[in-house]
Amino acid sequence: MSNPFDGLNSAFGAEPSDLQKHVESVKPLLKKSETEDVKQDYETTRAQLHNLVMKGQEAVDGILDVARASDHPRAYEVAGQLIKNVGDVADKLIDLQKKMKELDSEEKKSGPSTVNNTMFVGSTADLQKMLKQQKEINKKEES
């Protein structure tokens, strides 16, 4: 895999850092929604739901024609129920989308739930003094 910074590294005579080597060696993990089984199930379910919506729409058109022709209250009642059922199937399509997003978001939620923030209490002069001492310690360790 080509690194966009190879030209800069060679120009400045720098070697890639350990972090950069580690990042290049780690392969990205697949999300739960990207596994083959989940993809196939999602596509099959989505196709079936679309098919049901289309057939339901045809049935609604047909029953409305029958209801108009017969002018019978029961025919209109059946048409109303059929319209409700087609609407429910359309809602299931939306729910399917939400469930796919939830599969991926579960991985993100599994991190730590409590975060402890550390804060420096003191003056800016104290902070600069501490940073200067740390810098000197780091120089001694590198030598």
Secondary structure, 3 states (H helix, E strand, C coil): CCCCCHHHHHHHCCCCCHHHHHHHHCCCCCCHHHCHHHHHHHHHHHHHHHHHHHHHHHHHHHHHHHHHHHCCHHHHHHHHHHHHHHHHHHHHHHHHHHHHHHHHHHHHHCCCCCCCCCCCCCCHHHHHHHHHHHHHHHHHHHC
